Amino acid sequence: MAQPYVKKDDDHDDELEYSPFMGIEKGAVLQEARVFNDAQVDPRRCSQVITKLLYLLNQGESFTKVEATEVFFSVTKLFQSKDTGLRRMVYLIIKELSPSSDEVIIVTSSLMKDMNSKIDMYRANAIRVLCRIIDGTLLTQIERYLKQAIVDKNPVVSSAALVSGLHLLKTNPEIVKRWSNEVQEGIQSRSALVQFHALALLHQIRQNDRLAVSKLVGSLTRGSVRSPLAQCLLIRYTSQVIRDMSNHGQSGERPFYEFLESCLRHKAEMVILEAARAITELDGVTSRELTPAITVLQLFLSSPRPVLRFAAVRTLNKVAMTHPMAVTNCNIDMESLISDQNRSIATLAITTLLKTGNESSVERLMKQITNFMSDIADEFKIVVVEAIRSLCVKFPLKYRSLMTFLSNILREEGGFEYKRAIVDSIVTIIRDIPDAKESGLLHLCEFIEDCEFTYLSTQILHFLGIEGPNTSDPSKYIRYIYNRVHLENATVRAAAVSTLAKFGFMVESLKPRITILLKRCIYDSDDEVRSLVRDRATLFLSVLGGDGTVDTDKDSTEFLFGSLEVPLVNMETSLKNYDPSEEAFDINSVPREVKSQPLAEKKAQGKKPTGLGAPPAAPASGFDGYERLLSSIPEFASFGKLFKVNVIVDASEAEEFSELTSKALNSLPYDSPGQAFVAFEKPAGVPAVGKFSNTLTFVVKEVDPSTGEAEDDGVEDEYQLEDLEVVAADYMVKVSVSNFRNAWESMNEEDEHVDEYGLGQRESLGEAIKAVIDLLGMQPCEGTETVPSNARSHTCLLSGVYIGNVKVIVRAQFGMDSSKEIAMKLAVRAEDASVAEAIHDIVANG
């Protein structure tokens, strides 16, 4: 019996659309599949049964090996039918069943016969199915037919062969790469779809050769591409070439920009939008380069087609994040979109206006936002909240109305991500606008009274412990915090106890009261939360002292109330690897930098190369794995603990470095990872810098597949690797601190080194701050790397660990005059005074 499926459309709410397949059972369909074996085939009935089988497969229904085999053999008998519609269904079911290698041979002859048929529909579908089910051995037998199909006059056949090539490239790349000439001919096809597929395949074939891709783009940008789909692909490939050239230090005029700009005048709307998006996403795009793209996007804002309005406003929304002034000319057009029936367009329009509007328009925009917040989904509400956060940083005098709006929506219904976005926005406002601290903290305290999300409650309590003690009246937050000890789950209770202890440690007048409350926590906790609450309260009491005085043990107080200076993921890994023994766990042994897994190791997962020269197992994780790997090599075992990992090279030239030792890679089987090492020594006490030029030299030898042994003779070859530059930032590890003020004050003031520098003319303060951060390689703290637009002064806080595990804290104050000259006052505190001087030397020489 048919069952209701989904509503048909908004104009017929009372009508329901019915799916004829709802409620069908696999067993019943398999019984129906016996119709395939009838002497007289009924094409219409067979097509219906195949449709049901395809429905079950696409719904995730699994067939046993026996069931799949029976269906497959039954379906192959339908090749006898001459019905075109049934033949197409047969092709589909064979692809979905994915027969095993011993079953494929049953249907191969029929498919190869269809591939050479005079009926183009048969040829195209047979190519798609064959390439889906055959292995590399059979592929070599039909390669000649596939090459002919690529240049076939019929676009359907040609596209089928090209798309099959895209799939085969993943499993048999060496065979597909031999089709380059035919694919190149396909790019010249008059068919839009063939040209699109040919360009996609040719790019995939050459994607690992940056120079070849650049030549391909260069040849095609001169006007040989007519298909709008292919033109969109070409624009994307051109953007990638521009990024690659920029990343490899190519200076001068931006290459291929003229091509992107010319695409803004294309007759196809999809090409215009793709070109505009590509221009706006260029690295370091200038206002002059943005202008033509913004102009065409502005025209699309008034288009009668919703999809064009949405695409234009979404692109402008992204541009407004980095270049708000470039979008201001579109504000009038976007204001008309606030009342757009499509709420996605309306949301993007108003959030863009929030980023580009002026201070006088804030109140008017906030009223409009309030009217439609209840009509949009959480994902769009998050976009609005993030825009309000940016607006508050931009116009700090408007923080009261914006904070009130955020606190109101915080009490409304919503999911976790939405509530977290609101909390993060309030936290950002508190940190960036001192006047908003007390009211913002009270809003957060009121929220945790009814908060259903454990994570948010614990994060708010942690933040209260940092900011609350520094307010004019810290005692007013104690009630909210202590209530969490009795009214929440164990995790939140434990966080509340820690926050209470921080108040007692940092506020002298509250210590006796906090001590009493912590004692109550010990006696009031039940069995369920005893381990988290009672033990934690006891620990803090031992530090604070039973009589309200603080224990003066520096190590204890720093560990409990200071900031954790190692990544939690590294701490967790090190604790799991720690072997309980008489030797205590040393927190200094925890790596201070999180490293992602190398690409070669990711590719190698699941493959276990054997035979000649099979390399050792890849390291389990990036940082720890490399540390164990290097320690296992005798030549490097005496070097000590690994501080920072970069790129491993074979050969180099750098004046300040001298080669110490190296370890070559004896052999490297095809498609397997391997490592070769070289160690260099730098002058003692000097953060030496230099550029390493690298060349990989090797001998290519063929391997006998029957024995697995390499032949004696080989061909010498070499490959130029990318240069590796060692800069001053490589001697610093980015390590954040949760409370910068505490970290700053814990450093010896006498070791502080202060100096002033002129940084020359810059486009903005943000550009100057980014340059200093990149030069020092330090971690920005408390979001201070973000600079409000049009700001004339800003303070950036940085932290890190210098080589030798020396903690460094930096406070950089920037100012810009009317001629855009940037001045910087740099204050550095470090555990070693010489390191503070070294930081200043880096800036002075940078």
Secondary structure, 3 states (H helix, E strand, C coil): CCEEEEECCHHHCCCEEEECCCCCCHHHHHHHHHHHHCCCCCHHHHHHHHHHHHHHHHCCCCCCHHHHHHHHHHHHHHHHCCCHHHHHHHHHHHHHHCCCHHHHHHHHHHHHHHHCCCCHHHHHHHHHHHHHHCCHHHHHHHHHHHHHHHCCCCHHHHHHHHHHHHHHCCCCHHHHHHHHHHHHHHHCCCCHHHHHHHHHHHHHHHCCCHHHHHHHHHHHCCCCCCCHHHHHHHHHHHHHHHHHHHHCCCCCCCCCHHHHHHHCCCCCHHHHHHHHHHHHCCCCCCHHHHHHHHHHHHHHCCCCCHHHHHHHHHHHHHHHHHCHHHHHHHHHHHHHHHHCCCHHHHHHHHHHHHHHCCHHHHHHHHHHHHHHHHHCCHHHHHHHHHHHHHHHHHCHHHHHHHHHHHHHHHCCCCCHHHHHHHHHHHHHHHHHCHHHHHHHHHHHHHHHCCCCCHHHHHHHHHHHHHHHHHCCCHHHHHHHHHHHHHHCCHHHHHHHHHHHHHHHHHCHHHHHHHHHHHHHHHHHCCCCCHHHHHHHHHHHHHHHCCCCCCCCCHHHHHHHHCCCCCCHHHHHHHHHHCCCCCCCCCHHHCCCCCCCCCHHHHHHCCCCCCCCCCCCCCCCCHHHHHHHHHHCCCCCHHHCCCCCCCCCCCCCCCCCCEEEEEECCCCCCCCCCCCCEEEEECCCCCCCCEEECCEEEEEECCECCCCCCECCCCEEEEEECCCEEECHHHHEEECCCCCHHHHHHHCCHHHCEEEEEEEEECCCHHHHHHHHHHHHCCEECCCCCCCCCCCCEEEEEEEEEECCCEEEEEEEEEEECCCCEEEEEEEEEECCHHHHHHHHHHHHHC
